[in-house]
């Protein structure tokens, strides 16, 4: 089975080499695709140097600037499908996601029947470390709000540590995913669930980054609040399923 980990980056020079070393040290045949948004700190140059060591497993796509998390993942998903990967992962570069948990997300799909597995902070066994109380409240409140308005059976809909089986991404019209920030993660899970795919949550310990700066902003939070309402409204009163389902997929 071909497995690809997609990691979007912007100014991650302090983390990128270490996270790549940790993934490749797992010896589980994970390939990695870095999508860098023209980091001014030389993140892409570090990746290029590491490609000399891992020429068959490390890939890099560079973009002109900060174009949004969601568009980076959509680019990565399309690249993964074109290159015939069976399982595609989302992951941050900053060690808030433990690389060792990639195996657990993969097993949830490959061995236990999930179409999409989510590294979840809000199921038994899941935790958050080193976050201030204010950020925990925002995150937990956002998760509860999303679940309440969408009816989606996912406790951590904003989670960004995810494994997709190829068939999930092939079934979607990826160009119809509208959100690029906070709401992108919610919409991907919402679309997967509404298309009939099975979602499993795997408990993880989420640790705040030690190096670099968080990408969270007021605009991203606002998108999450308005986006959740818009998705459910479109599903109930509009043509959401028709728009999100790839043409020719049943």
C-alpha positions, 0 to 999 in steps of 0.5 A: 500500500502506498502512503503519502503524508502531506505537510503544508509549510510556511516558515517552519525551518526550525521544525521541518528537518526534525519532523521529516527525520521522525517520519522516515525513522518509522520505517513504515514506507511513508512518503512525504509531500511538502507544500511550501508557501514561499517561506522566507526563512528557507524552509523549502531549501532545507527540504531540497537538501533532504531530498538528496537523502530521500529521493524516492520518498520526499517530494516538494511543491512550491507556491508563490505565497500564502494561499491558505491551508485548504488550497494547499491540501487540495493541491496535495490531494490531487497530486496524491491521486495522480500518483496513485497513493492508497492512503493520504494523510494530513499532518502539521510540521510542528510536532503538535501531531506525533509522527508515531500516531501515523501508524494508528491512523493507518491501522484504523483505515486498513485493518478496522474498516474506516474510510477516514480516520481522525486523530482526535483530542476529544474522545477518551484517551485524547488530550491537549498539552501546553495550551492556555485555557483560553485556546482550549475553550476556543477549540472545544467550543468550536468542536461542540458548535460544529457538531451541534449545527452539522449533526456530524458524529465527530467529536473533533471536527477541526482536527488536522491529523487525518488519514483518508483512503483514496476512494474518499478523495476520488469521490469528491469534487475537490474544487467544490471545497470552499473553505481555506482556513479553520472551516476546511477541516470541518468541511472535508469531514462533513463532505466525507460523512454526507457522501456515506463514508465511515469516519473513525476517531483515534485518540491522540495527545496534541502538543502545542508547538515548541518552535515557530508561530501559530497560524491561527487568526481572527479571520480563520476563526470567523470562517469556522463560525460562518462556514459551519452554518453555511454548509448545513444550510446548503445541505438542507436547502441547497444542492450541497451533495450534488456539488460536492460529489464528483461527477460520475461517482455513485 
